[in-house]
């Protein structure tokens, strides 16, 4: 199978590329290697598989409609996984235009490429942040998500709506995945575990927002990638029982599906820090702060639909996952 992966130098994109190459797929990976965070880390991720004979490495900005169209015309992917995005809730307060360009304009160009080249299935990254002001736990795909509390979340909610429009008009099978706090080796430096580890090893205090009281459904990278792989293989189908009188936000009469992909086992931030302290053998100096603008207090994924439809079952405990991350971090940075 020929699969186009956007954001292929990213945390999830690089891990998924390796997974699909290992099983025998051909992968076309595109990434613009922007400098939102350390480019050398992105290059190091790519270096693990860029020489694979079934991998094609392309430098493309998703906002460049002509370049994206050329990728589809030249490489003719059968399936697409769109992971490229401007990530991060907090950065959206500083540079909102980056989110519209990458997450809205860029996604439109991917949709156009898919519908013009008869792509069998588009899987795209959404986020748990779309639940916003919703506090009904655990978060269910069948609940409303009309009240995002960050621009990042709003752009991802718009992706879900755009995907449904293309699915409805062009019968394009699309599946959106709402990721819940992914962590692990080769992760993003702007994520909590990465920042905490770096600062603790340097003897610096860590910023603990919401005084450490909020909960996160931390999900290990290998569990995420296994789920994405299985979703990619299961082409979205119409829900023939769907009705506009009682509309289900997660399905449609079109070939459209939304899934949560998380660990289904939320952990309080202070517990997460305790595990990291134990793993590093360092007591963190903590700077307790209020909840930051745009953040949600808690996340908790109901993954029952993903379990039922594709057999998704996360296996990695927080203790195991943090241990693997710290081992990778020490080796990569030689600390």
N, C-alpha and C positions, 0 to 999 in steps of 0.2 A: 504494500500500500504506500502511496506517495502522500506525505503529510506536510503541510506548511505550518510552521510554528513561528508566531511573532513573539518578540521579546525573548529570543532564543539564547541570549547571553544573560538573562535574568535568573533569579533563584529557582523558580519553578520551571521556566522554559528550558534551562540547560539540563536539569535533572530529567525532565520529560524527554528531551531529545535523546539522551543516553539510553533511556528505557526503551524507546521505540527502535533505535538503532540496534540494540541488543536482541530484539525479537525479530529483526529482519526487515523492518520498514525502511523506506527511503525518506529522508528528512530534508526539507528546505527550510533553513533557519534564517530569519531576518531580524536584525537589530540595528539601531542607529548608534549604539554605544554612547549615549548622552552622558553628561557629567553630573547628573543628579547625585550620584555617589561614585566612589572610587572606580574608575574605568579599568584599572589594572586587575581588580577582582573579577570584573566581567570578562576580561581577556583570559584570565586564569581558568574561569569556568569553561570558556569555549575551547581552550587548549586541550582539555581532556578528551574531546571528540572531534575537533575540527578537521583532523586528517583522515577521519573515517571515510572510506570510499563511497559510502551511501549518503554522505552529508554534504549539503551545499550551503556555503556561508555567504550571506548577502548583507550589505550595508544599505538599509532603506529607512527613510522616515515615513511613517504611516500617513502623515499629513500630506505627503506628495502623491496626489492622486494618479499622476501619469506613471510614476515609478512603481506604485503598487499594482496598477493595471498591467504593467509590463511583466511583473513577476508572475502574475496569474497566466498571462498569455504565453510566456516562455516555458514555465515549469509545469503548468496544468495539474495542480494538486487535486487529489481526490477528496481529501478531507483537510480541514483547517482547525487549528487551535490558536485562538487569539488571546495571548497573555500580555502583549505589550500594552503599557499604560503608564501614565504619570501617577505614581502611587503616593500614599501617605496622606493622612488626614491633616496633619499640622502644616505641611508645606502648601496646602491649598489656601491657607490664610495669607501666604506670602506671595505666591505666584499663581493666581487663579487662571490666567490665560493658558498656562501650560496644560491644564486639565481639559479645557475645552478643545484645544488643538489636538492633543494626543488621544484623549478618551472619547471624544464625540466625533470630530472630523476624521480622525484616524480610523475609528470603528466604521464610519460610513463608507470609507474607501474599501475596507475589508468586505463589508456586506455587498458592495457593488461588484467586487472581484468574484465573490462566491456566486452571485446570481447570474453573472455574465458568462461563467465558465462551468456551470452545472456541477458545483461542488456537492458531494453526497451528504456532508454533515459539517456544520460549523459548531464548534464548542468554544465558548468564550468565558473569560473571567469576569464575574461580578464580585460582590463583596458582602460580608455580613454587615457592613456599615449601612447598607440600604435600610435596615430595620430602624435606624434612627431613634425616634422618640418612642417607638414601640417597646413596652416593658413586659409583654406577655411571654414568659419563659416556659419551655425552651422556644426559641424562634422557629416558626414553621413557615415553609414556603407558601402555605395556603392562607397565610395572614396578609393583611395589607402592608404596604411599604410606601405610603404616600407622604411621609414626614421625615425626610432625611435631615440631618443636622450638620452636614458638612458639604461643601461643593464637590469634593471627591465622591461622596456617596451619591449626590445628585447626578453626576456624570455617569456613574455605574447604573443607576436606576434608568437613566435615559437609554443606556445600551440595551437593557432588557426590553424597553418599549420599542426601540428601533428594530431590534431582532424580531419581535413579534410582527411588526408591520411587514418586514420582508418575508417572514415565514407565511403570513397570510396572503400577501399579494403574489409572491413568486413560488410559493410552496417549498421554500428553502428549509430543510430540517435544521433547527437550531436548538442548542442546549446551553443554558447559562448556569455557571457554577458559582455559588456564593461562598467564597473562601473564608474560613475562620482562623485568623492569627497563625499563619504558617511559620514554623521555625525549624532550625536544624543546620547541619554543616553547609557551608557555602551561602549562608543566608545574607539578608540585606543589612548593611551597617546602620541603617536608621531604625531598625527594629529593637525592641527593648532588650532582648537577650544579648544581642551583639553589643549594644551600648553599655549595658551593665557589666559584661565581662571585660570589655576594654578598660572601663573606668576603675573597676575593682582591682584589676591587675596593676594599674598605674597608681593605686592608692588614692584615687579621687572619689568624691562623694557621688552617689547616683541620685537622679531626680525620680522621686516616687510620687506619681500623680494620684489624685484622689486619696491621698494618704494610704495608698496600698490596699484600699478596700474593694476595688472593683474586681470582677471576675472575667476571665478570658477562656475561651474554648481553644486552648493551645493545641495545634495539630502538627504532627511531625511530617517532614517533607516526604518521606517514603510512603506514608499512608496517603498523602495527597496525590502523589504521582500515580500510585496504584489505582486510585479512584478515577483520576482523569483518563487514564488509559482505558479503563472499563467503560466509561461514559463515551469516549470516542468511538468505541466499537459498537455501541448500542445506538443506532440512528433514531433520533426523536420521531415519534409517531403522533398523529392526531388523537385526542381523547374524544372518542365518539359519544361519550356520555356528557360531554361539556354542554352547558347551557348558558346563554346570556342572561337569563333571569336570575341565576345564582352562580355568577362567574367564579371559577377557580383561578387565582392568579398564577398558579404554578403550571397549568396546562391550558390547552386550547383545542378548538376544532382544527387548527393548523398544526403542522408538525413542530411543536414548540414545547420546551420543557425547562423548568427551573429546579435546581437542586441545591440544598445546603450540602457543603462538604466540610465537615469538622470532626472533632474528636468525641463529641457527645458527652464530655466529662469536664465541665468548667473547673478552673483552678483559681483561687484567689491570688492576686498579684504578690502578696506577702509570702504565700507558700511557695510560689515560683522563685522568689528571691532566696528563700531559705534553702531550697534545693540547690540553687546555684552557689550559695555560700558554702554548703557542705561539699559540693563537687570541687570547688576551687580551693577550699580550705582557708577562706578569707571571710571575715566579717565585714559586710558592706557598711560604709558610712552613708547614711540615708538623709536626703534632703526632701522632707515631706511637703508636697504641694497640693493645691486643689485640683479638681478635674479640669483638664485643659479644654478650651473651646473646640467644639467639633467632635470630641470624643464621646462615646456612649459609656455608661457606667458598667454594663455587663454584656457579655455575649454567651450564648448557649445554644448549640445547634441541635435541632431535631433532625436526625439523619435517617429516619425510618424509611422514607421513600427511596433513598439511595441504597439502603440495605436490601429492601424488597426488590428493587428493579435490577441492580447489578451485583448484589452480594458484597457491597462495600462494608468492610469491618476494620476500623483502625486498630492497630496492634501495639503501638508504642506508648509507654507510660511517660509522664513528664520526667521522671528520674532517669529513665533510659535515654530519652531524647536529649536532655540537657547534658548528660554524660558524653554522648557522642558529639555534641556541638563543641563542648569544651576541649575534647581530645583533638578535634579538627582545628579549632582556633589556635591551640598551643603549637600544633605542628605547622600550620600555615604561616603564622606570625613568629614562630620560633621564640615563644615566651614561656 
